[in-house]
Amino acid sequence: MAWVAGLGALLAGAAGADVCEWPAEIMDVRVGASGRGEWLVRRAPDRSRVWVERGALRSTERGYVERDLPCPDGPGELVRAALSWKVDEGALQLTFTPDVTLLPRVTVQPEWPSGALSGGWAVVTVPVNVQVSGNTDGQVRGTLGLRPSFRSGPVSVAAQLDAQATAGQVQVGGALSGTLRMPGTEVGVRVQRDAAGPSAAAYLNTGRATRRTLPPLSVPVPLGGVVSVQVDGNAATPVTAAPGTLVLTGIPLPDHAGQVQVTVRDEAGTRTLNEPFPAPPHALNAGDWRGGAEATLSSRGATFQVRAAFATGSWLWTTQGVLSSTDTGADVSGTFRSGPDTLGLTAGTRRNGSDWQSRFGASYRTQGVTGDVTWSAGLHGAWGTAPEDSRAGVEFGLGAARWQVRAAGDWTPSGTQLNLGGQWQARPDLRVRAAGQWSAQRQTWQLGVTWQATPTTTAELLAGEESALNVTYRPAQPWTVQAQVTPHESRLGVTGGIAAQLSAAVTSRGAWQAGLSSVLVATGGVSRWSRGGDSGVVAVRTGIPDLPLQLDGKPAGRTDADGTLLLPGVTPAARHTLSVQVDDLPIEVLVREDRLTFTLQDDAGAQLDWRSNFTRLRAVTFLGRPGEPAAFGTLQTAGQEWMLDGHGRTLLPAGDGQGQLFWNDQSCPVTWTGTDPAVTCP
């Protein structure tokens, strides 16, 4: 078959000879917005095909080339007929229209630098809760609660002490517990003594949980460029893409609705694509599962419980069972979600004495938007061998920007009940709401008006079965004063506090109450009393004493004498913003950035070193001659200029330095150390 190959070469050569005979021109070649400069160009006499000198198209654009075709005056390429092009005859400019369908598709999984603060420090927390109450009869009751805990790596140990004193009698209860966390599994034990007697329990939780990701996202990059991906403020490492289609895979999604932002920077400029994504239908992703078992032994006997949940497709199935000397039963439920529609199914059985009772139920709910009005509707029903387990009902709701109404009806063997309600935002500072309930046994109604009288004062008037006047006054964070007046009793209460949650209240009947709750948090050699201590703990080091910081826009406290502040209650894996108000900084402190975004890897103690963000200046006096300040002069050092005041003083960064001093048309070189209060020209 050698003659076939020879014939093919001969025909190709003949075709090439025809192309090389097309008229040659020098043109300014462009691919979309990308200029390529002047190159040799040949066009077919019928203007159907075009040949360009090699180099006009880049090596990454080989998809536009039908074949290499050299001519006597130089190498070149015959462009595919499918690629659109046009010529500006006046400017002798050839422009190709980029077509990503002719270029390769490249699949890339972006890298997501965690930037998370890795923990490692052990954390000790000691929540303290004290409550005292009494009345005019002289009865006083006090309670004390302590819940110290220790977390280090996968191990947690906690204790609980509850004491109550009333009328000279004291009751004390307590518990000890331990937890071991391993990847995907948690094991724990608990020993407790309370008013019901001693008990002991052990539990095991395990499962498989994956992070949901966006389906592969195709991004056209006709000119190539740099592609950046961002989700919920988390940015992936930018990807450099060749011309064509970039398919992004494995983009992690949060557990709520939002959008993926893709930014493409190329020779045509910068453009942004937004790809929306919905909220997850269930708490578990498809294919994930979790299960657990717990055994409890007490003076009432032994109890065993099991529970499991798994997701498959659009369904989430859960089941649980309990076995004890007094209670035995099992339940199964399934939830199907698809867009606005939700379908629920339940089935269960339970032993009641010597009899077994079964129950089955179903529900359906949907929602939508018509114009500016959102609506929802649903129905539910259940049937059981016990009469009280049978019921049926419907619900319906409408809402817009300033109003909402809802209605629900339920039928049970004992009768029918109708519930109506709604609210209207009459003005930004005025809201009206109403609700009513009607049944054969009871008819009630209530009308409420809420008025935002001032930015710090809110008044609420309730009329109906439970009439009341409520006034809330917030003079300053974090204090709140609440007053309530009802036909039967009036009450005045105060809550607030920074390092502790303080509360006090008194009623018109002479009853009173006072309380204090706080948490001592310690990690990495730093401790602090705080209103909360759950989740993770971060020690922020700034090097600036008594500096007020904010976490997620709320006051977080002031740094100590070493410039360190302990932040308890930092949620792991969530983005947090640490910020400082520039106006709060001392005059001798400079700051590079007024905010920093970070995430915490787990609930162990971690350190956030922010000291490099702050520069402390110190006052130095410069003298032209001994005893003569270089008043209103200028100091040049390290590429910066520092202005001197009338006493020759300025603020300089701490440390040694050298520079040139200028004053009164004079100058001299100067050198200083980090401790010199004054510097004189040599």
LUMLUMBA-196005 format. One record per residue (C-alpha): residue in three letters; x, y, z. Coordinates in steps of 0.001 Angstrom, whole numbers, plus 500000, padded with zeros to 6 digits. Layout:
<pts>
ALAXYZ/...
</pts>
This chain:
<pts>
MET500000500000500000/ALA503025502266499692/TRP501535503768496548/VAL498542505061498577/ALA500833506980500941/GLY502782508338497999/LEU499615509497496302/GLY498480511253499510/ALA501777513120499748/LEU501541514108496108/LEU498016515479496533/ALA499028517380499697/GLY501951518882497880/ALA499706519942495029/ALA497248521559497455/GLY500106523327499201/ALA501365524628495888/ASP497933526133495217/VAL497864527861498628/CYS501365529260498147/GLU500137530864494900/TRP497516532883496787/PRO498372536622496962/ALA500699537405499890/GLU500105540444502127/ILE501582541850505306/MET498786542280507838/ASP498316543145511504/VAL497065539827512930/ARG494772539669515975/VAL492974536880517822/GLY490062538580519469/ALA491541541305521690/SER495033539796521505/GLY497383541625519138/ARG500026539470517395/GLY501864542072515308/GLU502518542056511526/TRP502764538732509707/LEU502650537348506171/VAL499078536391505219/ARG497556534650502196/ARG493849534628501374/ALA492095532366498884/PRO490768534244495851/ASP487198533463496959/ARG488034534662500515/SER486983531278501972/ARG490330530248503486/VAL493312531957505002/TRP496989531028505479/VAL499219532750508054/GLU502916532775508655/ARG504039530494511469/GLY504171532434514735/ALA501013534460514169/LEU499141531763516058/ARG500634530577519322/SER501640527005520009/THR498727526749522481/GLU496311527564519616/ARG497120524551517438/GLY493431523711517447/TYR492931526520514947/VAL495395524973512470/GLU494289522488509835/ARG497883521583508924/ASP501378522994508625/LEU501943524265505095/PRO505324525866504276/CYS505691528111501252/PRO508845529206499429/ASP508847532537501290/GLY508569530958504737/PRO506831528399506991/GLY503133528814507567/GLU499850527226508642/LEU496537526721506901/VAL493787527831509254/ARG490727525629509776/ALA487710526607507720/ALA485579526463510898/LEU487448529416512452/SER485727532729511672/TRP487840535683510553/LYS487487539081508950/VAL489787541633507356/ASP489768545398507743/GLU490982546288504249/GLY491758549888505136/ALA493897549009508150/LEU495141545718506634/GLN494135543985509857/LEU493195540299510059/THR491100539390513107/PHE490243535822514120/THR487181535233516309/PRO488253532945519175/ASP486380529635519204/VAL486949527459522279/THR485197524512520587/LEU488294524118518409/LEU490659524226521398/PRO491405521603524074/ARG489403521050527261/VAL491631520810530301/THR490377519522533666/VAL491938521032536783/GLN491147520666540472/PRO492094523968542170/GLU494187523844545298/TRP492638525422548374/PRO495266526606550833/SER493692526133554231/GLY495310529137555887/ALA493769527673559015/LEU495364528111562388/SER496428524672563504/GLY495685524037567131/GLY497736521899569460/TRP497494523646572796/ALA495488522036575562/VAL492420524032576604/VAL490990524267580125/THR487547525780580660/VAL485730526286583968/PRO482151527548583512/VAL480689528978586713/ASN477003529699587220/VAL475544531198590411/GLN471840531964590885/VAL470095533385593975/SER466360534025594238/GLY463864534858596942/ASN460592536546597866/THR458978538645600593/ASP458254535531602696/GLY461945535227603370/GLN462431532111601291/VAL465846532189599623/ARG467145529658597153/GLY470648529436595800/THR472229527258593113/LEU475848526777592111/GLY477031525050588970/LEU480609524205587991/ARG481554522386584775/PRO485349522237584417/SER486732520518581331/PHE490084519716579765/ARG490708519205576025/SER493980517990574577/GLY494139516492571121/PRO491502513761570746/VAL490854513454574498/SER488344515481576507/VAL487628515117580218/ALA484821517006581957/ALA483267517221585402/GLN480009518645586678/LEU479031519863590119/ASP475536521122590936/ALA474597522337594399/GLN471229523696595507/ALA470349525152598895/THR466739525790599965/ALA465379526331603469/GLY468470524950605110/GLN468577521856602914/VAL471427521252600498/GLN471344518903597546/VAL474522518074595661/GLY474881516271592371/GLY477717515732589972/ALA479084513869586993/LEU482340512815585365/SER482710512164581642/GLY485410511391579124/THR485446511489575327/LEU487858510095572757/ARG487548511511569241/MET489003509671566283/PRO488492510346562563/GLY484813509645561963/THR484263508091565400/GLU483593509306568937/VAL483537507174572081/GLY482487508442575499/VAL481567507422579031/ARG479680509282581754/VAL479070508637585456/GLN476423510777587164/ARG474642511213590465/ASP471531513372590802/ALA468194513401592614/ALA467144510203590785/GLY470223508353592006/PRO473479507196590426/SER473788506199586766/ALA476463505290584234/ALA476404505482580450/ALA478650504676577498/TYR478111505700573894/LEU479595505316570429/ASN479016507607567445/THR480476506861564050/GLY479770507515560393/ARG480970508782557058/ALA480766512470556204/THR482019514047552989/ARG482144517629551899/ARG479842518498549051/THR481403519882545900/LEU480152521750542856/PRO479630519659539712/PRO482393520223537135/LEU482292523863536036/SER483360524716532477/VAL485006528112532076/PRO485797529347528532/VAL489258530900528326/PRO489584531806524617/LEU492842533729525041/GLY494251531825527991/GLY494928533680531210/VAL494799533432534969/VAL491651531952536528/SER490779532622540183/VAL488030530859542122/GLN486405532135545313/VAL483654530641547488/ASP482358532384550607/GLY485511534508550752/ASN487807531462550498/ALA490128531818547513/ALA491836528962545682/THR495357529210544304/PRO495040530950540880/VAL495313528637537851/THR497199529630534695/ALA495163528327531760/ALA496021527863528078/PRO493481528951525449/GLY490485526640525432/THR488011525453528061/LEU489076525023531676/VAL486966522474533567/LEU487135523127537321/THR486393520159539581/GLY486254519553543307/ILE485162523081544281/PRO484061522736547938/LEU480687524225548858/PRO479430525490552231/ASP476279524206553892/HIS474097527021552574/ALA473073528595549295/GLY475461530985547564/GLN477541531381544452/VAL480973530470543150/GLN482848533474541783/VAL485268532789538928/THR487498535627537705/VAL489362535397534396/ARG492208537806533666/ASP493524537802530099/GLU494607540189527347/ALA491014541329526915/GLY490814542472530531/THR489061541029533562/ARG485655539372533630/THR483780537613536424/LEU481438534644536208/ASN479025533818539044/GLU477750530260539330/PRO474919529940541903/PHE474450526833544009/PRO471501525836546231/ALA471467524928549892/PRO472028521228550558/PRO468784519253550711/HIS469826517416553877/ALA472335517554556697/LEU474118514572555097/ASN475413514408551552/ALA474346511551549291/GLY476204508416550284/ASP477004509646553802/TRP475744508005556966/ARG476003508211560711/GLY475079505864563498/GLY475285505598567229/ALA474526503439570202/GLU474200504216573901/ALA473803502032576975/THR472699503435580359/LEU472614501652583692/SER470767503263586611/SER468671502371589633/ARG465683502107587279/GLY467373499413585198/ALA469233499242581914/THR468369501156578750/PHE469784500622575256/GLN469353503072572376/VAL470453502908568743/ARG470099505497566005/ALA471166505753562387/ALA470805508065559424/PHE471876507787555820/ALA471346509787552629/THR470758508321549207/GLY469902510496546243/SER467274513017547358/TRP466199510912550355/LEU467370511115553949/TRP466413508131556102/THR466633508048559881/THR465824505330562368/GLN466035504949566106/GLY465139502360568674/VAL465009502049572439/LEU464907498978574674/SER464380499082578435/SER462272497536581131/THR459718500346580811/ASP459988501499577196/THR460480499614573934/GLY459953501015570462/ALA461359501863567063/ASP460778504613564490/VAL461751505078560839/SER461373508294558851/GLY462274509391555364/THR462505512881553892/PHE462580513560550143/ARG463549517007548870/SER463605518151545266/GLY463671521875544584/PRO460747523492546425/ASP459024520183547213/THR459444518185550425/LEU457864514807551116/GLY458022513130554502/LEU457162509580555567/THR457153508148559095/ALA456430504779560637/GLY456884503585564184/THR455835501121566821/ARG455991501255570603/ARG455018498980573449/ASN452424500337575857/GLY452184497884578708/SER451374494578577080/ASP450046496162573889/TRP451989497291570813/GLN450892500514569147/SER451786501437565561/ARG451733504804563831/PHE452143505872560196/GLY452320509366558776/ALA452979511370555624/SER453460515057554842/TYR454011517210551781/ARG455123520813551518/THR455889523078548584/GLN456699526743548056/GLY457172529230545254/VAL457241532841544131/THR454578534651542114/GLY455623538166541245/ASP456704539817544511/VAL454759537347546654/THR456212534177548136/TRP453832531378549036/SER453941528001550736/ALA451436525209551139/GLY451447521840552824/LEU449377519003554174/HIS450012516202556638/GLY448266513187557987/ALA448861510352560427/TRP447090507174561461/GLY447742504996564481/THR446253502145566412/ALA445919504554569339/PRO443133507092568620/GLU445209510054569782/ASP447820509277567073/SER445404509961564192/ARG445308513454562756/ALA445245515432559489/GLY445912519025558584/VAL446689521663555973/GLU448712524871556053/PHE449116527854553759/GLY451187531023553840/LEU451708534192551807/GLY454367536849552226/ALA455951539885550649/ALA458508542473551656/ARG456282544137554290/TRP453604541591555189/GLN453001537926555935/VAL449855535846556560/ARG449521532188557455/ALA446689529755558105/ALA446606526181559358/GLY443880523709560130/ASP444181520461562097/TRP441739517627562638/THR441993515123565486/PRO439447512700566968/SER438786515293569667/GLY437856518047567211/THR439050520592564677/GLN441374523532565305/LEU442029526585563112/ASN445045528893563473/LEU445391532245561721/GLY448188534778561973/GLY449973537561560197/GLN452175540609560526/TRP452601543944558762/GLN455658546184558756/ALA453784549477558618/ARG456960551558558886/PRO460621550722559432/ASP460076551410563139/LEU456542549999563489/ARG455352546398563170/VAL451822545053563757/ARG451007541374564182/ALA447893539379565002/ALA447113535736565746/GLY444070533701566637/GLN443111530120567488/TRP439641528619567262/SER438420525190568345/ALA435377523733570030/GLN437130523849573395/ARG438975527183573142/GLN438986530486571280/THR441882532896571761/TRP443319535906569990/GLN446211538301570406/LEU447211541595568823/GLY450736543005569100/VAL452348546317568146/THR456131546784568259/TRP457580550296568063/GLN461262551109567738/ALA460993554406569609/THR464729555198569481/PRO467806553249568333/THR468143552021571934/THR464504551695573024/THR461807549267571838/ALA458239549118573126/GLU455805546243572573/LEU452086546298573408/LEU450188542991573514/ALA446390542780573758/GLY444295539666574039/GLU444462536585576240/GLU447944537560577446/SER448031541344577620/ALA451307543038578443/LEU453499546073577870/ASN457184545278577284/VAL459885547930577087/THR463494547095576207/TYR466257549659576654/ARG469871549073575573/PRO471885552029576871/ALA475206550575575698/GLN476682547244574748/PRO476328544756576330/TRP473706546007578828/THR469953545546578470/VAL467132546787580699/GLN463726545127580318/ALA460440546128581938/GLN457178544205581698/VAL453714545200582933/THR450822542703582913/PRO447403542741584619/HIS448777540374587257/GLU452404541393587786/SER455128543822586812/ARG458787542924586353/LEU462024544881585941/GLY465251543159584904/VAL468810544026583914/THR471277541794582013/GLY474747542412580646/GLY478426542204581377/ILE481670541741579501/ALA483705539152581389/ALA480556537680582955/GLN476862537543582212/LEU475148539390585059/SER471405539422585626/ALA469035540850588205/ALA465249541125588338/VAL462497542141590755/THR458707541804590514/SER455805543746591970/ARG454963540716594134/GLY458269540952595946/ALA460085538141594174/TRP463676538818593181/GLN466480537045591388/ALA470192537660590741/GLY472674535626588762/LEU476210535465587480/SER477694533181584851/SER481186533252583430/VAL483800530927581978/LEU487474530799582847/VAL489370529851579678/ALA493088528996579703/THR495430527868576936/GLY499038528447575971/GLY499839530098579295/VAL497105532734578816/SER493816532847580712/ARG490705534992580654/TRP487227535194582145/SER484624535361579405/ARG480859535147578881/GLY481346532056576705/GLY483986529394576232/ASP482619526792573833/SER484230525860570499/GLY487791526845569706/VAL490167529218571487/VAL492665531581569837/ALA495407533586571567/VAL495987536775569545/ARG499386538422570036/THR499695542057568940/GLY502537543349571119/ILE500421546422571911/PRO498990546573575479/ASP495399547633576193/LEU494430547460572518/PRO490682546951571853/LEU490015544291569203/GLN486871543224567397/LEU485903539718566252/ASP483408539545563392/GLY482422543178563976/LYS481735542799567709/PRO483933543943570624/ALA486204541076571697/GLY488081542735574565/ARG491406544492575218/THR494876543006575097/ASP496770542495578357/ALA500070544069579427/ASP501925541805576977/GLY499638542729574077/THR497819539372574089/LEU494076538715574006/LEU492412535316574370/LEU489416534779572086/PRO487113531961573269/GLY484115530685571325/VAL485807530779567887/THR483934528393565583/PRO486303525943563847/ALA486317525759560024/ALA484390529066559780/ARG485858532322558486/HIS486376534980561122/THR487513538576560814/LEU489746540131563436/SER489844543924563243/VAL491167546981565022/GLN489850550531564902/VAL492703552755563762/ASP491370555571565929/ASP491829553318568979/LEU495573553007568385/PRO498004555092570439/ILE499603557902568470/GLU502986556153568557/VAL501653552947566921/LEU501421552396563159/VAL499302549638561610/ARG499607548004558175/GLU496146546440557918/ASP493099547152560048/ARG491652543639559649/LEU492723540021559253/THR490646537054558091/PHE491413533618559518/THR489943530186560154/LEU490544527764563010/GLN491305524166562144/ASP489786522531565232/ASP488655523317568775/ALA492147523052570284/GLY493966526168571444/ALA495808528064568678/GLN497980531162568382/LEU497492534048565954/ASP500653536148565805/TRP499673539612564534/ARG502677541478565937/SER504208542164562515/ASN501101544225561680/PHE501947546848564319/THR504977549115564604/ARG505607551004567822/LEU507349554347567432/ARG509438556115570070/ALA510211559797570522/VAL513727560938569559/THR515034564516569728/PHE517561565654567082/LEU520030568467567775/GLY522054570351565155/ARG524538571369567843/PRO524609570629571534/GLY521631572380573075/GLU520169573542569725/PRO517193571449568485/ALA516821570962564722/ALA513402572624564877/PHE511028571875561990/GLY513728569907560218/THR513522566682558235/LEU515112563284558796/GLN515647560982555834/THR516195557310556675/ALA515528554023554913/GLY513814555806552017/GLN511358557651554277/GLU511104561237555527/TRP510195562096559120/MET509180565655560005/LEU510512567204563219/ASP508445569465565455/GLY509506572788566939/HIS511575570970569570/GLY513368568807567011/ARG511366565714568047/THR509842562971565899/LEU508520559434566291/LEU510743556672564834/PRO510393552880564673/ALA512077551080567542/GLY515650549899566953/ASP518956551263565671/GLY519143553447562577/GLN521035555993560526/GLY520087558773558138/GLN520555562360557036/LEU519298565308559099/PHE518235568569557356/TRP517437571861559155/ASN517897575581558457/ASP519671574934555130/GLN522091572661556949/SER522513568911557014/CYS524560566201558646/PRO524652562391558884/VAL523254560965562107/THR523301557553563768/TRP521248556380566731/THR520549553324568820/GLY517276551942570061/THR517761553593573468/ASP519029557081572542/PRO516571559775573690/ALA518488562459571739/VAL520895562526568794/THR523343565339568001/CYS525110566018564695/PRO528764564947564893/
</pts>
